[in-house]
Amino acid sequence: MASGLSESAQKVQKALQALGLSLQVVELPNSTRTAAEAADAVGSQVGQIVKSLVFRREVSGRPVLILASGANRVNLESVAALVGEPLGKADADYVRQQTGFAIGGVPPLGHLQALDTWIDEDLFQYTEIWAAAGTPNAVFRLAPEDLLRMTSGRAVKIT
C-alpha cells in the first residue's frame, strides 16, 4: 500500500490491487481536476486523459459512467441511443451518492456500486493513458485495455 495517500486515493489503490493490477496511484502537487490540468501535471497529451463523467438516466434515474478521452466532448444523443434512454446531467450530490467520490476525482473503479460503463474508443489509440484516482490531484497511469478489465465497460464512439 502506498503510504501518504489520502483516504480517497487509498480506496482507488486498494481497488486496483484487488483486481491484481500493479498500477500505482500518485498524488500530485498540482490539480488534475480538468483534462488540461491533468495533461500538464503528468506531461501527456489531453487526449490521453480519461475523463470520468457520470450521467443520470432520465427515465430510471440510474447512473451511467462514460470514460471519455480528454480531447473529446460526449455526444449525449448518440450515447443515449446506446444506453437505451435519455441521459441528463448529474449534480455533485448525485455523483457522490452513486460513486462515493466527488466530481473532479471520480476514478473508473472503486465505486459504491457497479456502474454501467461506456469507454471512448479514441482512448485505444494510445499505449498509456491517465485516469483520476479519487481526488482532484490523484491519478494513475494505465493501458486502455486496463479500462475494459477494471470496468467491464464497452468501447464505443462517444462523439
Phi, psi and omega in degrees: 000135179285120180279156178086357177281147175296166183302315180295319179293323177297323179299319178291317179301317179296321179295320177297314180296323180297333178271000180078019180266132181266041179272148188244122174285136175232142174253128186256157180290336182257157180294144172237024185299319178255162180299320180294317178296318180296316179299317177298317184294324183257355179074039180240178171281152179301325180296340180276357180269131178270115174272122177265106184245124179258129176240161180248127174296131186285338180268304184274339183080001182283151182280154172228132177255124175247122178259102188251148172297139180301342180274350187249153170255139180283131172270099186299327180294315182289323178290323177299323178297322177290319183288326178101005173200158181300148179246142177235168179293149176251130179280171186301320180295317179297315181300313180295320180296322184275329186250331187088005182231155178273150175306139182100349179217013183293120179275170177282353182214173177084018182284169179293336180213162175291134180248141172294117191239135179238129186248129178299119181298339179294338178295337185282359175279349182255150175277332176224143178226170182231134180236155177295152184228042170103341178221166180291001175225017179249135181217168169215148180268140181205171173266150179306324180298331177299327179297318179299314182295315187281341184245345190055030181281175179243133177278125183216167173277122184252354183266000000 
